[in-house]
Amino acid sequence: MSTRDGYRLGFAPQDIDARAAHAFLCGAYWCEGIPLAVVERSIANSLCIALHADGEGQVGFARVVTDRATFAYLCDVYVLDAHRGRGLATWMIDTLLAHPDLQGLRRFLLFTRDAHAVYAGHGFAPLATPQRGMEIVRLGLYLQPTLSP
């Protein structure tokens, strides 16, 4: 656990508030409408970090999908608007990237619509060979009424 200026970061399962993460993520452009059960399952199967403000609970979050040996994917990163502009996202990402389980990885990916400059400061760069990559994208998946967790 790490503390700074009335904030603390934690990796322990008891530090992660899935309901708080869901409250933000269900409105995020990349996973709009995501069910709580899916957020809970994603947290259970990822390396997560939570940012807490004294007296306010969880105000930021990030998770990494990883095999903890060769590959990682950084996703679901947020800091609530009221807490932005204080370097908290940078602190959270720096702390996450320093985690012992994320050292020596061959590839670390992320996708962002508008925070390229934030991540560039942590060593992320555009894909060197984007022509090699492929994906399956299911936009609006969580907005479909037939989805079951």
Secondary structure, DSSP 8 states (H G I E B T S, - for coil): -EEETTEEEE-SGGG--HHHHHHHHTTSTTTTT--HHHHHHHHHTSEEEEEEETTTEEEEEEEEEE-SSSEEEEEEEEE-GGGTTSSHHHHHHHHHHT-GGGTT-SEEEE--SS-HHHHHTTT--S-S-GGG------TTGGGSTT---
